[in-house]
Structures are given as structure tokens and as C-alpha cells.
Amino acid sequence: MYYETEKNDHGLPYNPIKACVVPRPIGWITSVNADGLVNAAPYSFFNILSYSPPYVLFSGGGHTEDRKDKDTVANVRSTGEFVYNMATWDQREQMNNTGLIVDRTLSELAETGLETLPSTLVAPPRIKGAPVHLECKLHEIVNLPGHDAMSTHSAVFGVVVGVHIADDAITGDGIFDVARYKPLSRLGYKDYAWTDESVIFQMEKRAPEEDFGKPKQAAE
Ligand SMILES: Cc1cc2nc3c(=O)[nH]c(=O)nc-3n(C[C@H](O)[C@H](O)[C@H](O)COP(=O)(O)O)c2cc1C
């Protein structure tokens, strides 16, 4: 099949686009508003973009026709800080519930019974139980025009200034055993996936000369 996004003429019962780029890591973002109220929400338009220093990106759609920003985006606009918390299988229900609360005067953390840990370099706290926390400072917010207010997105770029990794997930060889905590990712529709050891495999990096089709030199 083929369709054009301007026409949205896919002819399917549901728009398939979110199932076309999978799995998407879930950025479970904590932020605070100007009064210090803590906010948490999941964002699957999320990824890491570089590593030295690391930059991350999440993208928030319109809230309602009259309320432009989602709370997380509004908070980052006003305070310039946020924390990425890795969402895992064990905390899947709480993660999902933090995405359902839209009352700006409520803290999703208190409402869902999540505990927090203080951050080191930024004001938003970390979600206890998440095996990775990335403390981030705002780099830039880019407006992504949509077909309407709800589909207009704000792409929030942050630079990571502090990294926490659960000690019990670091192996004796100094490797972060990411499968231990079963990180969640988002597929299309209502589908999610987790990563565990059963789906992980290794491939050797190819030598640069092979990439250009040159035969590898025989070892001397
Ligand atoms: C797994 C998951 C992923 C989500 N990803 C996004 C996303 O990438 N962008 C977005 O605007 N909303 C996303 N949502 C919806 C928001 O989490 C939801 O609108 C939430 O209420 C926003 O909270 P906030 O206003 O406190 O930021 C997602 C929800 C779930 C459950």
C-alpha cells in the first residue's frame, strides 16, 4: 500500500504511522512547574541523539485546542530542566497512569504512588525504581507545525548533564546489563514491547574497507 500524509488516504481503520517506526523508547519525563509542583508523563517520541555530550529529544503534541503545551513542555519552557527516567516492565502500570492525568494542579507522582529521589544538578526529581535517570538542561525547543492544534508538536532538545545507572545492573565486566530491568518500548496502536536477554544478539562491526566493497587483506 501507499498513502500520502497530506491526504491521509491510507484507507485503514487506524492511522498506521506510529507502527511504522518501532520500537520507540519511552522517555518518562519528570519536570517541575514554576511553583515547584512535580510532573511526570511518558513520551514515546523520544530518543538519544548524540553522546559527547549526550543530547536527547522528546516531542509533545498539543494539549487541547485552547491549551497549547502539554504540562511537561510548558514546564521545560519555563524552568529549562527535565529528567529522563527509564520506564520498565515493573513500573508499566504507573508509567501508563502518569500519562492519563491531565489536571495541571495535580502531581502524577503523588496520584500514582510513585516515590522520588533528588537529582544532583537539576530541580526535577528522579522516579525511584527506574534503573536509569538522565538529568537534562534545555537546549532548544523547535515547533513542528501540524495539521491542527493537537497535531502541532514541540520538539524539546535537551543536553544530558548527569547520568545515574542502577549499581545492581552493572556487571562484573563493567557492562550495563540493560535487559535486567526489562526496559519498555512503544509499538503502534496499544502495543508495547520489552527488551530482555532472549531478544538480544551481537554482530561484529564490519571493517571500514568491507563497507566500500574492497576485499579484506589476508592476515599476515
Ligand atoms: C506510552 C506513552 C507514550 C506517549 N508518548 C507521547 C508523546 O511522545 N508525545 C505526546 O505528546 N504525548 C504522548 N503520550 C501522551 C502523554 O503522556 C499524555 O498526554 C500526558 O497526559 C501528558 O502529560 P503532561 O501534560 O503532564 O506532560 C504518551 C502516552 C503514553 C502512555
The ligand as an ORCA input file, in Angstrom:
! r2SCAN-3c Opt
* xyz 0 1
  C       3.497      5.164     26.433
  C       3.005      6.555     26.127
  C       3.722      7.345     25.256
  C       3.292      8.651     24.965
  N       4.040      9.414     24.112
  C       3.660     10.690     23.859
  C       4.469     11.524     23.004
  O       5.514     11.127     22.502
  N       4.037     12.802     22.797
  C       2.903     13.287     23.365
  O       2.565     14.461     23.137
  N       2.126     12.528     24.195
  C       2.493     11.260     24.447
  N       1.742     10.471     25.294
  C       0.594     11.076     25.961
  C       1.043     11.918     27.161
  O       1.790     11.137     28.082
  C      -0.199     12.487     27.869
  O      -0.833     13.435     27.008
  C       0.114     13.122     29.193
  O      -1.097     13.479     29.849
  C       0.964     14.361     29.065
  O       1.256     14.783     30.372
  P       1.739     16.235     30.738
  O       0.675     17.205     30.217
  O       1.805     16.165     32.219
  O       3.067     16.445     30.076
  C       2.127      9.159     25.573
  C       1.392      8.346     26.460
  C       1.840      7.060     26.725
  C       1.050      6.210     27.701
*
